[in-house]
Amino acid sequence: MRRELYLLALYRVLEATLLAAMVFSPAGALFGEARDPALAATVAVAYVLMSLVLLLFSQRENYPMLPHLLVGIVCDVGAATLATHAMPSAGPGIAMMLLFNVGAASLLLPLRLGLVAAALASGALVAQFMVVVASGSMVRDRPLAEVLMFAVSYFAMATLTNFLGLQTRESRTIAQQRGAEAANLAEINELIIRRMRVGVMMVDGSGHIRMSNEAAMVLLGNTASGADGQLRTLPQISPALSMRVAEWRRSGESDDTPLKIGDDGHDILPRFARLLATDDTTLIFLDDTSLVARRAETLTLAAMGRFSASLAHEIRNPLAAISYATQLLEESRDIGDSDRRLLQIVHQQCMRTNGIVESVLSLARRERAQPEHVDLVGLVRNFVEDYRETTPEENGSVKAAGSLARLPAMIDPRHLHQVLTALVNNAVRHGHQPGEPARITLHVDAQDGLPVIQVSDRGPGIPDAVTAQLFRPFFTTSEHGTGLGLYIAHELCRANEATLDYVAVPGGGACFRMVLRGRNAMLASSSNL
């Protein structure tokens, strides 16, 4: 309560100034003759100096309050007692001013010390009165009843102000707690709104965007900010959306036709809600229809995955029996060479079918992506080291490339490892020239501010006629392939909001490029909201 302490010290300076003016100014004669002018002048000067010193110390943050209050009340009582003795005619006024000092000090002190301050003031007042009575020069206009009433008033004022101060401090503590809780709730609400996958904007009646979360900034793209980095108005960003908002405000009916917004031309379905009934401030919710379609596709794939898993389990049992029977027949000496070749074909097809079943089960067991902040360079290097330990060098060489020491990205590390494994295995099988081992490079770089991984080889490449079907399920150009490796890798990238594309290499070879999400790129933009 530094402010209250400072105000008390400032009031003490005012009292000292009035006392000095009463003693040294010509108007002081209006208050009557002083009994002891020298004592009055000394008390006035000393009280002014002491009040200034207390005012100076009250402004220090680390200065203890309790000693300051006790020293101040002692100075007040002493100055009031001596001034009353020196100027009897001003005694009632001085006692009245001391009443405020006692009450203000008790407001900040504990009850016990507040009562001590009141007792000190009352005792000094009664003692001064007894000294005057004993000297035989008692002033007639200052009866004993007046002294006793002031003494009682000091105790009453100390008690009342102490309880008032206690309630004030309790109320302030509760208010601070409630304020901290409200601030925490506001931060939580802001974080929730900011991390919502649905874009949220608050637009006033003139079209100025007052608030926008990360999803909305992503959908709006580079059109959201002007050259100075400030948010542009809604008519500047999207005139069509601004017209739709105006129509909704006028008629209260919204159009369910998607709009194209942003640099990437996202298909957005806007929804509106009035924030207050007294103005045109509007909340705009932007639903990305591609996310809705993706959720529907995810549900469909999940249902197909459960069905495929059930079907795969039913296939594996007879398939294992066929494979085991084939192996037993191959060990028989009564089988001719032509029949043995047929058994090899049956065994190979059993293995291929089992691979398809395993891929289907892997796709069905796929968990939801849990993206997190990762160092892409470190993850790729660790993957290359692990892959080298499990793969013989005669099958192919794998190396990591790139000039960056660190590259932050957002992706599920388990899914990234699974995607890289599928791409590298695909390159080991198909990305080599006849008679040579595969040479595979994992290049990590940043393009247009986004993390990129390129898995390239120096094999014969992929014909242009089949590039459009690379990521379709069960499509393969090899008689031993399942056609699910690239499809699963592509789906895992989509689950992490990344892209996987095939890039033609003019000099020969194949290259698959993964473009990942950056590390919360919209946090910098949110500081401008």
N, C-alpha and C positions, 0 to 999 in steps of 0.2 A: 504494500500500500504506500509506495513512494510518493504518489501524487498527493495523497492526503497529508503526508508528513510535510511535503513542500508547501502546501496551502496553509498549514498551521504555522510554519516558520514565516511565511509571508504575512500572515495576520499579526504575528508577534512584532514584525518590523513596523506595521501600521500602528499598533499600540504604542510602541516606543517613540514613533514619530509624533503621535498626538501628545504624548506626555512631554516630549521635548518642546513642542510648540506651546504647550500650556505653561511651561516654566520660563522659556526664553522670549516668547513673543509678547508684544504689548497687549494682545488680546487675553493673555493669561490673567489679567486683573479682573476679568469678568467672573472668574471662578473663585474669587476671594483671595485674601492675603495668605501668604505662606507662613507657616509657623517657623520653619527653618529653611530659608532660601538656599543656603549652602548645601544642605543635605538634599534638597529637591534637585538642584543642578547636578550634583554628583550622581544621584540615582538616575536622572534622565540620560546623562551622557553614557554611563555604564550600561544602562539597559539598551540603548541604541547600538552600542558596539557589540554587546553580547547577542542581540537579535540578528545582527548582520552575520556574525560568525556562525550562528546556528543555521541561518538561511544558506550560507555557503556549504556547510557540511551536509545539509539535507539533499543536495543535488548529486552527491556521490553515490554511485550504485552499490558499492561494497561496504559502505559505512553502516554499522549496526544500528538498528532503529531503537532498541530498548534503552541503551544509554543516552541516546539523543533525546528521547522523550523525558526521561527522568531528569536530566540536566536542565532541559527546557522548563519543566514545571517548577523545579526549584528556583530557577531564575525568575519566573513569573511571580511566584509567591513572595520571594524576597523583594523584588522591585515594587510589587503592589503594597506590601506591608510598610516598607520605608517611605514610599510616596504618600500613602495615606497618613502616616505620622507627620510627614513634612507639610502636607497640604490637607488639613482636616476637611475643608469645605468641598474638596473633590473626592472624598472618601467613598460615597455611594457609587459614583460613576466608575471609580477604579475597581471596586468590589464587583460591580456588574460585568466589567470587561474580564476580570479574573474568572467569573463564572463560565464564560465561553472557553477559556484556556483549559480549565479543569475538565469540562465536558469533552473537548476535542482530544485531550490527552487520554481520557478514559475510553474514548472510542477506539483507540489503537492499542491500548494496554490491556493485559488480563484484568479480571474483576478485582483481584486482590490488590494489585498495584494501583488500579483506578481508585479504590477506596482509600489507599494510603495517600494518594495525591489530594483527594477531597479532605482527608483528616489533616494533612499538612496545611492546606489553605484555611480550613476552619480554625485550626489551632493558632495559626499566625494572626488571623483576624481577631480572635478572642484575646490573644496575648497582647496585641497592640492596644485593644480597648482597655484591658486591665492596667497596662502601663500608664495610659492617659488618666484613668481613674485614680491610680495610686499617686500620680504627680499632683493631683488636685486641680488640674486644668481641663476637666472634662467638657467637651463640647455639648451644648444643650440639644442641638438638632441631630444628634446621633444617639438615640436611646439604645438600651440593651436589647430590646425586642428586635430592632433592625439587625443587629449583629447576629443574634441567634437565628433569625430567618435566613440570612445569607449562609450561615454555617449549615443549616438544614438543606438549603438549596444546593450547596456544593455536593453533599452526599446524594441527594436525589438526582442531580444532573449526572454525576459519575455513574450511578447505577443504571439509569435509563440509557445513557449513551453507550455504556458497555454492552448492554443487551442488544441495542441497535447495531453496534459494530459486529457483535457475534453473529447476528442474523445476516448482516450484510456480507460478512466473510463466508458464511455457509452458502448463501445464495450465489455469491461469486464463484465459489468452488463448484457448486452444482452447475452453474451456467458454463463454466469452463469445461466441465466434463461433458455436458450436453453438446457444447460447441465442438469438442474434439470428436464425439461420436457422430455428430452431424457431418463434420468434415470428412471423417472416415467413410461414412455412408455415401457422401457425395463423390469421393474418390472411387469407391467401389462401383457406384452407378456409372461414373464416367468410364472406368475401365471396361465394364460390361458392354456399354454402348460402343466404345471404341473397338472392342474385339468381336462385336457381332458380325456375322457373315452377311447380314442384310445391311445394305447401305442406309444410313440415317442422316438426314439434313434438316436443319431448322432455318426457315426462310421467313423474313419479315414481309410486311405488306409492300415494301418498295423493291423487293427482289434480292436484297442483300442476304448472303448466306452467313448466319450467325454461328452455326456449329455444324460440323461434319465429321463423321467417324472414318476409320481407315478404309472400310469396305467401300464407302461412297467415294473417297478420294481415288481408290483404285479404279472404280468404274468410270469416274469422270476423266481420269488420265491427266495428261499435260494441259488440257483445256481449263482445268480448275483454277490455275494460278496464272497471274499476269506476269509481265516482265519484271515487276518489282517484288515478286514473290507473294503478294497478297492475293487472297481469294477474290475471284471475279464475281460479278452478280449472276443470278440464275439466267436472265435473258441473254447474257453474253456467252454463258457456257452452253446452254441448250435452249434455243428459242421455242422449240416444240414442247419441251417440258414446262417452260414458263407459261405458254399458252394453255396447256392442259391444267396447270394449277389455277390460272385465272378462271377458266371455265368451271372448275370444281368449286371455287369460291362463289361463283355467281349462281350456279344451278344446284350444287350439292351432289351432283352425280359424276362418277369417275368413269373414264374410258378404260376398258380392259385390254386395249390393243398395245402390244409391246412397242417400245421406242428404241431407236439406236442412239446410244450416248457414248461419248468418249472417243479416244483415238482408235481403239480397236473395234469400234462399232458393236459394243455389247448390246444384246437384246434385253432391254430392261422393262419390267412391269412396275410402274409407279403406283403407290398407294398414298393417300393423304389423310391427315388428321389435324383438326384445329386445336392449337395449343391452349388458347384462351378464348372465351366467348366475347371478350371486349375488343379484340383487335384481329388483324389478319395474319398473325404469326402462325405458320403452318409447319407441321412435321411431315417430311416426305420420306417414305420408305421405298427403297429401290431394291427390287428382287431381280437377281440375275437369272433369267430363264434357263441359261445353260446349266447353272447349278441345280435348278429344279429337274431338268432333264437328266442330269448326271445322277441325282439321287434316285430318280425312277429307274435309270439303267442299273444303278447299284443294287436296288431291290430285286430287279429282274435277274441280275447275275447271281445274287445271293440265293434266290430260289432255284436257279439252274444249278448252282454249285451244290446245294443240298441234294438235289435230285441226282446230279452226276456222281456225288460221293456215294450215295446209296447204290446206284447202278454199278459203280466201279468195284465196290466191295462184293457185289454179286458175281462180277466177271472174274475177279482174281481167283476165286476158289476153283472153278473148272479150268481156268488157264494154268494154274499151278499143276493140276493133275495132268493136263496135256503135255506140259513141259517136262514133267517128271517121267511120264510114259515115253516120251521121245528120247530122253537121255538113256533110259533102259534099253530101248530098241537099238540105239546106236552101239551099245556094248555087245549086242548079239552077233555071233559069227555067221549066222544063217542069212544075214541081210547082204544083198548084192551092192555093188558100187552105185548103180543107178538108184536103187531104193535108199541107199545111205545119203545120197545127194538130196533126195526128197525129204528125208528126216532133218537134214541140216536146214532146208528151207522152212520146214515147220517150226524148228527150234528158233530160227531167226525171227520169224513172224510172231512167235510167242513172246520173245524178248521185246520186239517192237511194240506189241500190244500192251505188254506190262509197263513199258515206258510211258505209253499214252495214259494208262490207268494211274501211274504215279503222278504224272503231270496234272491230271484232272483232280486227284486228291490234293495236290499242293495248291491248286487254284481254289478248291473248295475250303481248305483250311486257312486261307489268307485272312489275317486279322486286319482290323482298321488301322490306317496309318496314324502314327503318333509322331508328327514332325517335331524336331527340336533343333536348336542352334548347334551347328557342327562346323569344324574346320575341314573343308572339303579336301584341301591338299594333304593333310595328315591322314584322313580316312582312305584316300586313294593309295597313298604310299603304303599304309598298313595292309590294304587289300593285296597289293602287288607282292609284298613280302610273304604274306600267307599263301598266296596262290603258287608262288615259286616253290614253297616247301612241300606242297601236295601234288605238284605236276612235274613229271620228268622233263628235262630240257630238250630231249629229242622230239617231244610233241610240239614244242613251240616256246618262244621266249616272250616274256611280258615285261614291259618297263613303263615307268611313270615319267611324264615330261611336263614342262611348264616352268615359267620364270617367277611365279608368285610364291612367296614364303608362306602366306596364309590367305585363305579365301573363305569368309563366312557364308553359310547357306542354311536353308531350312529344309530338312528332309528327315525321314525315319531312317536311322543308320542300318537297321536290319533289312529294310526294303532296298536301300542303295546297294548293300552287299549282294542281295539276291539278283538285282538287275545287272550289276557288273559281272557276276558269275555267269549269268545267262549269255551276255554279250561276248565275254571272253571265250567261253566254251564254244559258242557258235563260230567265233573267229578261228579257234584252234582246229575245228573240224573242216571248215570251208575256206578259211582265209590264207591259203598257202599255195605256192606253185608246186607242180608235180615234182616229187623227189626232194623237196625242201621243207624244213619245218616252218611253222607259222611264226611271223614276227609281228607282235601286237604292241601297240602304243596307247597308253591312257594319258591323254593330254588335258590338263586342267587349266582353265583360263577364265577371264571375265569379258563378256561381250555385252555392250550397251548397259553396263551396270548389273548384269545378271551372271551368276555362276554357270559355267558350261564345262561338261566333260565330253570328250570325243574319244571313242574307241575305234581305232583304225587298224587295218592290216594291209599287207602287200600281196594279197591273193588275186585271183582272177576277177574279183568284183561280182556285182549282181546285175543280171540283165535288166534293161529298162522295162521289158515287158512284164516283169514280175514285181517290180518295186512297189506298185500300188497295192499288192496283196500281202506284203511282208508281215503285217501285224494282224492279219486275220487268223482266227483260231483254226488249227488243223491244216494250215497251208504249209507245204514243205516241198522242196525240190529234190530231196534225198529220200531214197527208199528206206533208210534207217532212221529218219527223223520223225518226230511226233507232231511238229507244227504248232507246238504250244509254247516254246521257249520265248520267242519274241513277243507273242501275244501276252503272256504273263508279265514280261518286263514292261511292255507298253501300259498294261493296266496298273501295275505298281507305280509307274511314273504319274499316271493320271490321279491315282489316289493321293499322291503327295503334291498335286497341283504343279507337276513338272511336265515337260514334253519330251518325247523320244521320237526322233526322225532319222531317216536314212539320207545321207548326203553323198551324192556321186563324187568320185575322185577322178579328175581328168587323167592323171598319170597312171591309173590302175589301182586296184584295191577297193576296199569297202570302208565306209566310215559311218558310225552311228553317233548322233549328237544328242546329248541330254542337256536341257536348259532347265535349271532349278530356280526356285524362289530365292530372292535375296533375304538379308537379315533385317526384317521389319523396316522396309524402305519407307513406309508411310509415317514412321514416328517423327521423322524430321519435319514432315509437312504438318503434322498435328500440332506442332508448337505454334503455328500461325493461326490456329482456329480462334 
